[in-house]
Amino acid sequence: MKVLLAFYSRTGNTERLVNKLRETLSDVHGVEIAVHRIIPPREYRLPYLNPKALKDALSEKGTPGVKPIDLGEYDLVVIASPIWFERPAPPVTAFIEEARGCEGKRAIAITTSVSARSVYAKRLADRLRKKGFEVVGWYSLKRGHLPEEVVEELKLLAGQSR
Ligand SMILES: Cc1cc2nc3c(=O)[nH]c(=O)nc-3n(C[C@H](O)[C@H](O)[C@H](O)COP(=O)(O)O)c2cc1C
């Protein structure tokens, strides 16, 4: 089972979460983890006050110029995104839009945010479904916090083959 953890993080919450996930999921028998950091061509300055950040967050395409990757070799793709303006962060939206090999691929959507509204992870899951992913789990988490019950579910999902 090859599992990809793809994430974007500007202030470290999502990165910390992904580091914890990498540690816990690599304990699952037969699971091999790869990590991909999504990097926008230029970081948004002062994103809360930046009209471009708002525009890209609300757009279906996200940040222009995010490098596409092929997901063909992975059995499961976990996508972790901060929430910006109640949407997945725009570099993540672009990553999903540009990715190849998504059709029928199992995916898990994870969002980190301050308020952790459940609709946040659902929005990320919707974006994934639109690209043809089969979304098998979605979790809306508070900042970098990873509850034990989520870890247990993710371990089960990571160890399952089709
Ligand atoms: C531009 C911007 C907009 C944000 N909008 C929201 C929001 O709508 N709801 C929310 O709960 N948190 C919001 N946040 C908080 C982040 O989602 C939260 O701090 C997240 O965990 C940051 O992840 P990171 O540290 O990996 O970059 C926003 C943060 C930024 C920078």
The ligand as a MOL file (V3000), in Angstrom:
LIG
                    3D

  0  0  0     0  0            999 V3000
M  V30 BEGIN CTAB
M  V30 COUNTS 31 33 0 0 0
M  V30 BEGIN ATOM
M  V30 1 C -6.0700 33.9480 4.9640 0
M  V30 2 C -6.5700 33.0700 6.0560 0
M  V30 3 C -7.9310 32.8320 6.1590 0
M  V30 4 C -8.4210 31.9740 7.1750 0
M  V30 5 N -9.7640 31.7110 7.2140 0
M  V30 6 C -10.2410 30.8780 8.1720 0
M  V30 7 C -11.6400 30.5480 8.2150 0
M  V30 8 O -12.4360 30.9830 7.3740 0
M  V30 9 N -12.0790 29.7480 9.2250 0
M  V30 10 C -11.2260 29.2350 10.1770 0
M  V30 11 O -11.6900 28.5300 11.0650 0
M  V30 12 N -9.8930 29.5000 10.1320 0
M  V30 13 C -9.3810 30.2920 9.1560 0
M  V30 14 N -8.0320 30.5610 9.1050 0
M  V30 15 C -7.1210 29.9110 10.0700 0
M  V30 16 C -6.3580 28.7350 9.4520 0
M  V30 17 O -7.2350 27.8780 8.7310 0
M  V30 18 C -5.6700 27.8730 10.5150 0
M  V30 19 O -4.8640 28.6520 11.3360 0
M  V30 20 C -4.8530 26.7620 9.8380 0
M  V30 21 O -4.6480 25.7100 10.7620 0
M  V30 22 C -3.5240 27.2780 9.3130 0
M  V30 23 O -2.7660 26.2040 8.7950 0
M  V30 24 P -1.1710 26.3090 8.5880 0
M  V30 25 O -0.5860 26.7280 9.9240 0
M  V30 26 O -0.7530 24.9280 8.2070 0
M  V30 27 O -0.9130 27.3140 7.5230 0
M  V30 28 C -7.5220 31.4010 8.1130 0
M  V30 29 C -6.1460 31.6770 7.9970 0
M  V30 30 C -5.6600 32.4800 6.9880 0
M  V30 31 C -4.1870 32.7280 6.8710 0
M  V30 END ATOM
M  V30 BEGIN BOND
M  V30 1 1 1 2
M  V30 2 1 2 3
M  V30 3 2 2 30
M  V30 4 2 3 4
M  V30 5 1 4 5
M  V30 6 1 4 28
M  V30 7 2 5 6
M  V30 8 1 6 7
M  V30 9 1 6 13
M  V30 10 2 7 8
M  V30 11 1 7 9
M  V30 12 1 9 10
M  V30 13 2 10 11
M  V30 14 1 10 12
M  V30 15 2 12 13
M  V30 16 1 13 14
M  V30 17 1 14 15
M  V30 18 1 14 28
M  V30 19 1 15 16
M  V30 20 1 16 17
M  V30 21 1 16 18
M  V30 22 1 18 19
M  V30 23 1 18 20
M  V30 24 1 20 21
M  V30 25 1 20 22
M  V30 26 1 22 23
M  V30 27 1 23 24
M  V30 28 2 24 25
M  V30 29 1 24 26
M  V30 30 1 24 27
M  V30 31 2 28 29
M  V30 32 1 29 30
M  V30 33 1 30 31
M  V30 END BOND
M  V30 END CTAB
M  END
